[in-house]
């Protein structure tokens, strides 16, 4: 497996003001943590992070280049501003390539805009799923084709492509539903009755006024 590379630098800046200055200069503070190791404070240019993360996604293995040293990691968390959606901090998890890792990957429904049974409503019940595997076998996502779904049979975890991969352990019940397909709700009779009453009401009012005259 070829991991994407990302340039990072050791970070000496600490404290609120120093961190604010980094962000103002479009540099993101980050931390690398590993099992049984001391956390390592680093920083990365925003443009560099966006370039690599867009190609890698949130679950792919990355190689961080720190002063010539290559550190294999995954993105464990991205902290964002609650209003501006600005990236504030990144947590990288250092990987042992010979040790299994637990992580959550997104579930992708293929051909969701090309479902043959129409009209229909597709409801996705699971957006992501937790797995365990060696770093070399980490998938970018769990996928399933929904084009031929019917109303009677939901798609479950065992239908995902990763369920047939012996290198991946899915940490979820295989019978859990991922998505369902249903018929659109018919207009409620009460709503139709209300509309009919609303149409007739002006006529009834006019008739009452005529009788009073």
C-alpha positions in Angstrom: 0.0 0.0 0.0 1.3 3.4 -0.9 0.5 6.1 1.6 0.1 9.8 0.8 2.8 12.0 2.3 2.3 15.2 4.3 5.0 17.6 5.4 4.8 18.7 9.1 7.2 20.6 11.4 7.9 20.3 15.1 5.9 22.9 17.0 7.5 25.0 19.7 4.6 27.5 19.9 2.4 27.0 23.0 -0.1 29.2 24.6 -3.3 30.9 23.3 -1.7 33.9 21.7 1.0 31.8 19.9 -1.6 29.4 18.6 -3.8 32.2 17.4 -0.9 33.6 15.4 -0.3 30.3 13.8 -3.9 30.0 12.6 -3.7 33.6 11.4 -0.8 32.6 9.2 -2.8 29.6 7.8 -0.8 27.1 9.9 -2.7 24.4 11.9 -1.5 23.1 15.3 -1.6 19.4 15.6 -0.5 16.5 17.8 0.9 13.0 17.1 0.2 10.5 19.7 1.1 6.8 19.9 0.6 3.9 22.2 3.1 4.1 25.0 4.8 7.2 23.5 4.9 10.8 24.5 2.7 13.1 22.5 4.5 15.1 19.8 3.4 18.6 19.0 3.6 19.5 15.3 2.2 22.1 12.9 1.2 21.9 9.2 0.3 24.4 6.5 -3.4 24.5 5.9 -3.0 24.2 2.1 -0.8 21.1 2.6 -3.3 19.5 4.9 -6.3 20.2 2.6 -4.4 18.9 -0.5 -3.5 15.6 1.1 -6.7 15.0 3.2 -9.0 15.6 0.2 -7.1 12.8 -1.7 -6.8 10.5 1.3 -10.1 10.9 3.1 -10.4 10.6 6.9 -9.5 6.9 7.2 -6.5 6.4 4.9 -3.0 5.9 6.2 -0.8 9.0 5.8 3.0 9.3 6.0 4.0 12.4 7.9 7.4 13.7 6.9 8.9 15.3 10.0 12.5 16.5 9.4 13.2 13.5 7.2 11.6 10.9 9.5 8.5 9.1 8.1 5.7 8.6 10.6 2.7 6.5 9.5 -0.6 7.9 10.9 -4.3 8.2 10.5 -6.3 11.3 11.1 -8.1 10.6 14.4 -9.9 13.9 14.9 -10.3 17.3 13.3 -11.4 20.0 15.7 -13.3 22.8 14.0 -14.7 26.2 15.0 -18.4 25.6 15.9 -19.6 28.6 13.8 -16.9 29.3 11.2 -16.1 25.7 10.4 -12.5 26.7 10.5 -9.9 23.9 11.3 -8.5 24.6 14.7 -6.5 21.5 15.6 -5.7 18.0 14.2 -5.1 14.8 16.1 -2.9 12.2 14.4 -2.7 8.6 15.6 0.7 7.0 15.1 0.5 3.5 13.7 2.4 0.3 14.3 2.1 -1.3 10.9 2.2 -4.8 12.5 -0.5 -4.0 15.1 -4.2 -3.9 14.4 -6.0 -0.6 14.8 -9.6 0.3 15.5 -11.2 3.1 13.5 -14.5 4.3 12.0 -14.9 4.5 8.3 -17.8 6.1 6.3 -20.5 4.0 4.6 -21.1 4.9 0.9 -24.3 3.9 -0.9 -23.4 3.5 -4.6 -26.0 4.4 -7.3 -28.3 6.0 -4.8 -29.5 8.4 -7.5 -30.2 5.5 -9.9 -32.5 3.2 -7.9 -34.6 1.2 -10.4 -37.7 1.0 -8.2 -39.5 4.3 -8.5 -41.1 6.2 -6.9 -39.2 5.4 -3.7 -37.6 6.8 -0.6 -34.1 5.7 0.4 -33.4 6.0 4.2 -29.8 5.5 5.3 -29.7 4.3 8.9 -25.9 3.9 9.3 -23.5 6.5 8.0 -20.3 4.9 9.4 -19.0 1.7 10.9 -16.3 0.7 13.3 -13.7 -1.8 12.1 -10.4 -3.4 13.2 -7.6 -4.4 11.0 -3.9 -3.9 10.2 -3.0 -0.5 8.8 -2.1 -2.0 5.5 -5.7 -3.2 5.1 -7.6 0.0 6.1 -10.2 0.7 3.4 -11.3 4.3 2.5 -14.9 3.4 3.0 -17.5 0.6 3.2 -19.6 0.4 0.1 -22.7 -1.2 -1.2 -24.8 -0.9 -4.4 -28.4 0.1 -3.8 -29.5 0.3 -7.4 -31.6 -2.9 -7.3 -33.1 -2.5 -3.8 -36.7 -3.5 -3.2 -39.2 -2.4 -0.5 -39.1 -5.8 1.3 -35.4 -6.3 1.8 -33.2 -3.8 3.7 -29.5 -3.7 3.1 -27.6 -4.9 6.2 -24.0 -4.8 7.4 -23.3 -8.2 5.9 -24.1 -6.7 2.4 -21.2 -4.2 2.7 -18.1 -5.0 0.5 -15.9 -5.1 3.6 -17.9 -8.0 5.0 -16.3 -10.4 2.6 -12.7 -9.2 3.4 -11.1 -11.6 5.7 -8.5 -9.0 6.7 -11.2 -6.8 8.3 -13.1 -7.4 11.5 -16.4 -5.5 11.6 -17.3 -4.4 15.1 -21.0 -4.4 14.6 -23.8 -6.9 14.3 -23.9 -8.1 10.7 -27.7 -8.2 10.7 -28.0 -4.4 11.6 -29.8 -2.5 8.8 -27.7 0.0 6.8 -30.5 1.4 4.7 -34.1 0.7 3.7 -36.3 1.5 0.7 -39.9 2.5 1.1 -42.8 3.8 -0.9 -43.6 7.6 -0.7 -46.3 8.4 1.8 -49.7 8.9 0.1 -51.5 12.3 0.8 -53.4 12.0 4.1 -57.2 11.8 3.8 -57.5 14.4 6.6 -55.5 16.9 4.6 -57.7 16.4 1.5 -60.8 16.9 3.7 -59.4 20.1 5.1 -58.6 21.4 1.7 -62.2 20.5 0.6 -63.7 22.3 3.6 -61.5 25.4 3.0 -62.8 25.5 -0.6 -66.5 25.2 0.5 -66.3 27.6 3.4 -66.5 30.9 1.4 -69.6 29.7 -0.4 -71.3 28.8 2.9 -70.5 32.2 4.3 -71.8 34.0 1.2 -75.1 32.0 1.4 -75.6 33.0 5.1 -75.0 36.7 4.2 -77.7 36.5 1.4 -80.2 35.0 3.9 -79.6 37.8 6.3 -80.3 40.4 3.6 
